[in-house]
Amino acid sequence: MDALRMLELSAQGFHCAQIIMIHALENDDNENADLIRAVGGLNMGLYDFSGPCGALTGACCMISYFAGKGEKDELEDPALRDMISGFAAWFRQTYGSQTCIDILDGDAKNMPGRCPDIVQASYSKASELLDTNDVL
């Protein structure tokens, strides 16, 4: 994920889950404002920092965007569940928790110092899983 693009999106008011999905869509030569609005509900631990980190949920949405079922006659990739559970396990092991507030050590002021690296690493790990499973 391009750090400059990530900063540009952040300056435009987008947050963790949205930044991951925007980047995934751009790499797929696609745009989908409705999808970006929808994943916005996952930002900042469900907007009160108590829920799962938006980078975690955004990356899971990214994996599902490429490997999930989207139409009635479409099948999800057989590796989808393993990719998402593997990503979640990696995330918990890497950051010690999946909860936004825990990752921020109880203080939202830690966001600027932590979140960009977490978003970037989450996007990279999700991309790696999709690549390893021949989805991308």
Backbone as CSV, one residue per row, in Angstrom:
resi,resn,N_x,N_y,N_z,CA_x,CA_y,CA_z,C_x,C_y,C_z
1,MET,0.850,-1.170,0.000,0.000,0.000,0.000,0.891,1.226,0.000
2,ASP,0.594,2.126,-0.852,1.355,3.356,-0.987,1.095,4.278,0.203
3,ALA,2.143,4.611,0.960,1.995,5.438,2.162,1.474,6.830,1.829
4,LEU,1.920,7.387,0.728,1.452,8.714,0.335,-0.045,8.694,0.027
5,ARG,-0.501,7.654,-0.672,-1.928,7.535,-0.977,-2.730,7.365,0.309
6,MET,-2.187,6.590,1.245,-2.865,6.387,2.514,-3.021,7.714,3.260
7,LEU,-1.992,8.518,3.277,-2.067,9.824,3.922,-3.054,10.744,3.209
8,GLU,-3.078,10.667,1.892,-4.013,11.469,1.104,-5.458,11.095,1.444
9,LEU,-5.729,9.799,1.535,-7.077,9.345,1.875,-7.456,9.758,3.288
10,SER,-6.512,9.668,4.192,-6.753,10.096,5.572,-7.070,11.585,5.629
11,ALA,-6.334,12.375,4.878,-6.573,13.823,4.833,-7.948,14.139,4.239
12,GLN,-8.481,13.224,3.433,-9.813,13.402,2.846,-10.919,12.951,3.804
13,GLY,-10.531,12.454,4.985,-11.514,12.056,5.990,-11.854,10.583,6.020
14,PHE,-11.131,9.772,5.269,-11.350,8.326,5.313,-10.527,7.735,6.444
15,HIS,-11.017,6.597,6.960,-10.331,5.940,8.069,-9.980,4.502,7.695
16,CYS,-9.449,3.785,8.661,-8.828,2.470,8.507,-9.525,1.514,7.531
17,ALA,-10.731,1.089,7.845,-11.419,0.104,7.002,-11.657,0.650,5.598
18,GLN,-12.026,1.911,5.520,-12.275,2.528,4.214,-10.993,2.629,3.392
19,ILE,-9.897,2.989,4.028,-8.625,3.129,3.314,-8.201,1.789,2.712
20,ILE,-8.369,0.725,3.476,-8.036,-0.598,2.950,-8.909,-0.940,1.748
21,MET,-10.206,-0.699,1.857,-11.099,-1.042,0.746,-10.889,-0.144,-0.469
22,ILE,-10.637,1.128,-0.247,-10.362,2.013,-1.383,-9.136,1.524,-2.136
23,HIS,-8.097,1.189,-1.403,-6.871,0.720,-2.040,-7.114,-0.596,-2.789
24,ALA,-7.883,-1.499,-2.188,-8.195,-2.772,-2.854,-8.978,-2.526,-4.140
25,LEU,-9.962,-1.639,-4.075,-10.753,-1.322,-5.270,-9.883,-0.677,-6.346
26,GLU,-9.021,0.246,-5.942,-8.141,0.900,-6.920,-7.229,-0.111,-7.595
27,ASN,-6.725,-1.069,-6.839,-5.862,-2.095,-7.427,-6.640,-3.055,-8.321
28,ASP,-7.958,-3.055,-8.185,-8.840,-3.861,-9.029,-9.433,-3.006,-10.156
29,ASP,-8.903,-1.775,-10.322,-9.424,-0.816,-11.313,-10.937,-0.641,-11.170
30,ASN,-11.360,-0.433,-9.936,-12.777,-0.352,-9.640,-13.029,0.793,-8.661
31,GLU,-14.254,1.267,-8.642,-14.716,2.248,-7.665,-16.079,1.789,-7.179
32,ASN,-16.377,2.055,-5.921,-17.684,1.689,-5.395,-17.946,2.513,-4.134
33,ALA,-18.517,3.699,-4.326,-18.773,4.601,-3.205,-19.720,3.984,-2.188
34,ASP,-20.683,3.182,-2.635,-21.610,2.532,-1.698,-20.872,1.573,-0.776
35,LEU,-19.953,0.809,-1.336,-19.160,-0.120,-0.535,-18.292,0.647,0.458
36,ILE,-17.679,1.729,0.019,-16.816,2.519,0.908,-17.635,3.122,2.050
37,ARG,-18.849,3.596,1.735,-19.731,4.102,2.793,-20.069,2.984,3.777
38,ALA,-20.372,1.803,3.259,-20.772,0.678,4.108,-19.647,0.238,5.046
39,VAL,-18.440,0.084,4.518,-17.350,-0.352,5.402,-16.945,0.755,6.371
40,GLY,-17.375,1.980,6.109,-17.108,3.064,7.045,-17.660,2.785,8.432
41,GLY,-18.695,1.966,8.525,-19.248,1.601,9.824,-18.298,0.777,10.677
42,LEU,-17.238,0.283,10.071,-16.249,-0.528,10.788,-15.082,0.305,11.321
43,ASN,-15.000,1.550,10.909,-13.877,2.410,11.300,-13.776,2.577,12.813
44,MET,-12.542,2.717,13.263,-12.234,3.060,14.651,-12.980,2.174,15.653
45,GLY,-12.915,0.873,15.435,-13.537,-0.051,16.375,-15.019,0.174,16.525
46,LEU,-15.716,0.354,15.430,-17.151,0.637,15.371,-17.453,2.030,15.916
47,TYR,-16.527,2.928,15.678,-16.612,4.354,16.005,-16.581,4.687,17.487
48,ASP,-16.490,3.705,18.351,-16.331,4.049,19.768,-15.102,3.377,20.372
49,PHE,-14.269,2.810,19.503,-13.002,2.180,19.859,-13.170,0.888,20.663
50,SER,-14.403,0.485,20.981,-14.609,-0.712,21.793,-14.653,-1.988,20.956
51,GLY,-14.893,-1.832,19.662,-15.035,-2.991,18.792,-13.725,-3.404,18.156
52,PRO,-13.809,-4.331,17.212,-12.595,-4.794,16.540,-11.971,-3.667,15.711
53,CYS,-10.672,-3.689,15.633,-9.911,-2.700,14.868,-10.427,-2.652,13.428
54,GLY,-10.584,-1.443,12.901,-11.052,-1.264,11.533,-10.096,-1.823,10.495
55,ALA,-8.806,-1.878,10.815,-7.857,-2.491,9.873,-8.112,-3.992,9.795
56,LEU,-8.446,-4.603,10.912,-8.781,-6.026,10.935,-10.048,-6.290,10.123
57,THR,-11.107,-5.571,10.432,-12.379,-5.817,9.736,-12.310,-5.371,8.273
58,GLY,-11.611,-4.282,8.016,-11.458,-3.824,6.633,-10.705,-4.826,5.787
59,ALA,-9.649,-5.416,6.341,-8.882,-6.414,5.594,-9.703,-7.683,5.374
60,CYS,-10.534,-8.057,6.353,-11.415,-9.211,6.165,-12.426,-8.923,5.057
61,CYS,-12.934,-7.695,5.008,-13.838,-7.307,3.923,-13.110,-7.353,2.578
62,MET,-11.864,-6.930,2.568,-11.068,-6.969,1.339,-10.920,-8.412,0.856
63,ILE,-10.594,-9.316,1.754,-10.456,-10.727,1.382,-11.772,-11.239,0.808
64,SER,-12.863,-10.911,1.476,-14.169,-11.366,1.012,-14.577,-10.701,-0.303
65,TYR,-14.160,-9.455,-0.507,-14.448,-8.770,-1.774,-13.901,-9.579,-2.951
66,PHE,-12.705,-10.102,-2.791,-12.075,-10.846,-3.883,-12.452,-12.330,-3.900
67,ALA,-12.784,-12.909,-2.734,-12.975,-14.362,-2.673,-14.373,-14.788,-2.232
68,GLY,-15.230,-13.838,-1.875,-16.544,-14.184,-1.341,-17.618,-14.328,-2.395
69,LYS,-18.772,-14.685,-1.934,-19.966,-14.834,-2.776,-20.645,-13.479,-2.876
70,GLY,-20.954,-13.058,-4.106,-21.600,-11.777,-4.306,-22.880,-11.839,-5.116
71,GLU,-23.097,-12.963,-5.768,-24.299,-13.152,-6.584,-24.856,-14.540,-6.302
72,LYS,-26.153,-14.721,-6.574,-26.808,-15.981,-6.194,-26.169,-17.212,-6.835
73,ASP,-25.654,-17.081,-8.024,-25.057,-18.233,-8.705,-23.543,-18.325,-8.518
74,GLU,-23.009,-17.444,-7.733,-21.567,-17.401,-7.499,-21.230,-18.220,-6.255
75,LEU,-20.082,-18.858,-6.275,-19.605,-19.605,-5.113,-18.443,-18.857,-4.484
76,GLU,-18.363,-18.917,-3.172,-17.198,-18.327,-2.519,-15.990,-19.217,-2.788
77,ASP,-14.832,-18.621,-2.779,-13.602,-19.376,-2.956,-13.493,-20.380,-1.815
78,PRO,-13.092,-21.618,-2.099,-12.984,-22.622,-1.039,-12.035,-22.219,0.098
79,ALA,-11.111,-21.325,-0.161,-10.149,-20.917,0.858,-10.596,-19.686,1.660
80,LEU,-11.778,-19.136,1.357,-12.212,-17.896,1.999,-12.174,-17.968,3.522
81,ARG,-12.792,-18.946,4.081,-12.877,-19.041,5.549,-11.502,-19.202,6.177
82,ASP,-10.654,-20.004,5.553,-9.304,-20.178,6.075,-8.494,-18.892,5.964
83,MET,-8.696,-18.156,4.871,-7.974,-16.886,4.721,-8.400,-15.887,5.804
84,ILE,-9.692,-15.779,6.044,-10.160,-14.820,7.040,-9.758,-15.253,8.445
85,SER,-9.922,-16.521,8.777,-9.525,-16.952,10.119,-8.011,-16.881,10.289
86,GLY,-7.261,-17.171,9.225,-5.800,-17.037,9.289,-5.371,-15.598,9.453
87,PHE,-6.056,-14.705,8.752,-5.743,-13.292,8.911,-6.043,-12.834,10.330
88,ALA,-7.195,-13.208,10.856,-7.566,-12.798,12.215,-6.566,-13.333,13.237
89,ALA,-6.117,-14.567,13.071,-5.128,-15.141,13.989,-3.805,-14.380,13.896
90,TRP,-3.379,-14.084,12.665,-2.152,-13.294,12.479,-2.291,-11.934,13.163
91,PHE,-3.439,-11.293,12.986,-3.660,-9.966,13.545,-3.564,-10.002,15.079
92,ARG,-4.261,-10.967,15.696,-4.224,-11.071,17.171,-2.809,-11.350,17.663
93,GLN,-2.099,-12.217,16.958,-0.726,-12.544,17.365,0.190,-11.338,17.199
94,THR,0.029,-10.592,16.128,0.887,-9.452,15.837,0.623,-8.277,16.762
95,TYR,-0.646,-8.011,17.065,-1.003,-6.807,17.827,-1.488,-7.091,19.241
96,GLY,-1.554,-8.366,19.626,-1.896,-8.721,20.994,-3.372,-8.639,21.321
97,SER,-4.167,-8.165,20.421,-5.605,-8.021,20.616,-6.232,-7.754,19.261
98,GLN,-7.519,-7.830,19.209,-8.221,-7.398,17.997,-9.058,-6.166,18.279
99,THR,-9.108,-5.750,19.519,-9.920,-4.607,19.910,-9.159,-3.306,19.724
100,CYS,-9.800,-2.368,19.092,-9.196,-1.074,18.780,-8.603,-0.417,20.029
101,ILE,-9.365,-0.312,21.085,-8.912,0.400,22.284,-7.715,-0.294,22.929
102,ASP,-7.666,-1.624,22.874,-6.507,-2.351,23.413,-5.257,-2.042,22.603
103,ILE,-5.405,-2.034,21.291,-4.271,-1.759,20.403,-3.743,-0.343,20.626
104,LEU,-4.656,0.558,20.987,-4.280,1.958,21.238,-3.907,2.202,22.699
105,ASP,-3.754,1.137,23.479,-3.434,1.244,24.905,-4.395,2.166,25.642
106,GLY,-5.667,2.085,25.284,-6.695,2.829,25.988,-6.784,4.308,25.672
107,ASP,-6.040,4.757,24.664,-6.018,6.190,24.378,-6.084,6.443,22.871
108,ALA,-7.189,7.035,22.432,-7.376,7.318,21.007,-6.314,8.272,20.468
109,LYS,-5.640,8.986,21.324,-4.575,9.890,20.871,-3.390,9.125,20.282
110,ASN,-3.346,7.825,20.502,-2.274,6.991,19.944,-2.524,6.618,18.480
111,MET,-3.695,6.987,17.948,-4.028,6.619,16.563,-2.977,7.064,15.545
112,PRO,-2.572,8.330,15.523,-1.630,8.760,14.478,-0.300,8.006,14.500
113,GLY,0.125,7.576,15.652,1.402,6.883,15.760,1.328,5.397,15.481
114,ARG,0.148,4.814,15.553,0.015,3.371,15.390,-0.768,2.944,14.155
115,CYS,-1.855,3.618,13.896,-2.792,3.140,12.877,-2.218,3.062,11.461
116,PRO,-1.440,4.033,11.006,-0.924,3.897,9.635,-0.136,2.610,9.405
117,ASP,0.714,2.235,10.350,1.493,1.002,10.192,0.596,-0.230,10.232
118,ILE,-0.414,-0.196,11.093,-1.332,-1.333,11.213,-2.153,-1.485,9.934
119,VAL,-2.634,-0.374,9.392,-3.401,-0.412,8.149,-2.530,-0.960,7.016
120,GLN,-1.321,-0.468,6.922,-0.418,-0.914,5.864,-0.084,-2.405,6.001
121,ALA,0.244,-2.837,7.213,0.580,-4.244,7.436,-0.625,-5.151,7.193
122,SER,-1.813,-4.699,7.576,-3.026,-5.502,7.379,-3.332,-5.660,5.898
123,TYR,-3.202,-4.580,5.156,-3.423,-4.653,3.707,-2.417,-5.618,3.074
124,SER,-1.172,-5.522,3.477,-0.126,-6.396,2.915,-0.395,-7.858,3.247
125,LYS,-0.778,-8.142,4.481,-1.045,-9.523,4.883,-2.259,-10.073,4.135
126,ALA,-3.322,-9.291,4.002,-4.504,-9.741,3.262,-4.139,-10.012,1.795
127,SER,-3.346,-9.127,1.212,-2.901,-9.322,-0.178,-2.080,-10.591,-0.312
128,GLU,-1.217,-10.832,0.663,-0.384,-12.036,0.656,-1.258,-13.291,0.698
129,LEU,-2.268,-13.298,1.561,-3.153,-14.453,1.654,-3.922,-14.672,0.349
130,LEU,-4.401,-13.600,-0.238,-5.114,-13.717,-1.518,-4.191,-14.224,-2.620
131,ASP,-2.961,-13.757,-2.615,-1.987,-14.188,-3.618,-1.605,-15.656,-3.409
132,THR,-1.323,-16.016,-2.173,-0.930,-17.385,-1.850,-2.011,-18.387,-2.243
133,ASN,-3.264,-17.971,-2.151,-4.377,-18.850,-2.478,-4.872,-18.675,-3.915
134,ASP,-4.049,-18.017,-4.734,-4.321,-17.829,-6.163,-5.660,-17.135,-6.439
135,VAL,-6.029,-16.200,-5.552,-7.249,-15.438,-5.765,-6.917,-14.172,-6.560
136,LEU,-5.765,-13.592,-6.305,-5.329,-12.400,-7.053,-4.368,-12.814,-8.146
